Every structure is written in structure tokens, then in C-alpha cells.
Amino acid sequence: MIISTTITNSRADVIGAALATVAPEVDVCVVIDTGATDDTMASAKAVLGPKLVAVSWPWRNDFAAARNFALAAARDHLPLDQRAASWIITADTDEWLRIPGARAALAT
């Protein structure tokens, strides 16, 4: 299983395009909403559909804490019997993933 994490705030202008590059390569996308006040999460839902796991986390001015929270949230969505054989990748809200075939490469 491959899970991605994305930490976001009000980035409706770019999140859809970024998640569209991630979605084909992963099983689940955990999007951490740190307080979006625009259509960021609606854009994420439109792109990801059932792959979206939306989680709220209040911004604490600590990116490391947010990243650790995101990784823990992703791990919590892995079935216990698949944790050792799974991958968690991190993609920023405005980062376009460019690894075509990642799923096949990680499965080997």
C-alpha cells in the first residue's frame, strides 16, 4: 500500500493540480487541513474522491509537528498487517509528483 500526505492551508489555487499527479500512484491521500478558509478541501475531494482522507489539525506554527502528525495519521490508516510492506510519501500542496510508474517500482 502507498499513502501520501499533504499538509495544506488555503491553497485552492494549486492543490488540485498537485494532487492530480499524486493520486494515480497511491492508494490513499491523507490531506491535513491546518485551517483552510477557501475551497482547498473541496478541490482535494473533487480530485481524490474516495482516496481522500481529510484530517483537521490546528496550525501551531511548527512545521515539524505538522509533518509528524501527518505521518502518524498516514500510519494509522495502514492495516496492521501491511505496515511493514507499505510506503508513505510526502507531497507539498504545490508540488507536482513526477514519478510515473512509482507504484510498480515500489512493489518490487
N, C-alpha and C positions, 0 to 999 in steps of 0.2 A: 504494500500500500504506500502511496505517496501523498503527503499532505503538504499544502503550502500555508504560510502565514503572511498576512499583510496587516500592518498597523496603519490606521488612517484617521484622519480628521475630516475637515471639509475639503474634499478633493474630487468632487463630482466631475470636474473638468477633465480629469486624466485617469481615474480609476478603472473605468470601463475598458479602455484600450489596453491597459496594463493587465487586467485580469483575463482578458480575452486571449492573451498569449500564454498565460499560465494554465488556464482551465483544461485544455486538451491533454496536458501532461500529468495531471494529478487526479486523485480520487475525491479529495475533499479540499476545500479552500476555507480556512479559518480567517475571517476578517474581523480584526479588533477595532471597534469604533471607540475612539477616545474623546468623542464629543462633537461629532459632525452636526452642523446646523443647516446643511444644504441637502441635496439629493444623493449624496455619496452612497449610502446604503441601498437606496432604490436602484442606483446604477449597478452596484455589485450584484444585487438579486437578479436584475434583468440579464446580466451576462452569465452568471453562475447557475442560476436555477437551483436544482436540488443539491448541487455540490457545495452551496454556501452554508457555512456555519457562522452565524453572526454572534459576536460576543461584545458586550459593552465593558469598558474599563475606563474609569475616570483618569484623565491625564494628570500626572503628578510631577511634571517637569523632570522626568527621569526616563530617558530612552532605554537604558539598560533594564530597568524594572519592567517597562512595557514589553521589551523583547523577551525577557524571561517569562512573563505572563503568557505571551503568545505561544512560546514553545511548550509551556505546561498545558495550555488549552489544546494544542495540537496533539500532544501525547495522550491527553485524556480522551481524545476521540479515536485513538487506535485500539482495536481489540487487543486484549491482553495477550492472546496467542500470536499476534502479529507484530508486537513492539520490537522484537529483536531483528526482524527482517523488513523493517519499514524505513522510509526516508521522510524527513521534514525539511522543506526548503523555505527560504525566506525571500519574499519579493517586496520591494518598496512600492508605495502607491503609484509612483510614476516610473517604475522600472519595467521594461518590456523584456520578458524572458525569451532568450534566443537559444534554445537547446532542442531543436526538433529531434524527435526520437528519444527523448530523455527516458521515457517510460521503459523502452526496450533496453537501453543501456544500463539502467539501474536494476533491471530484472536479472542481469547476468551475474 
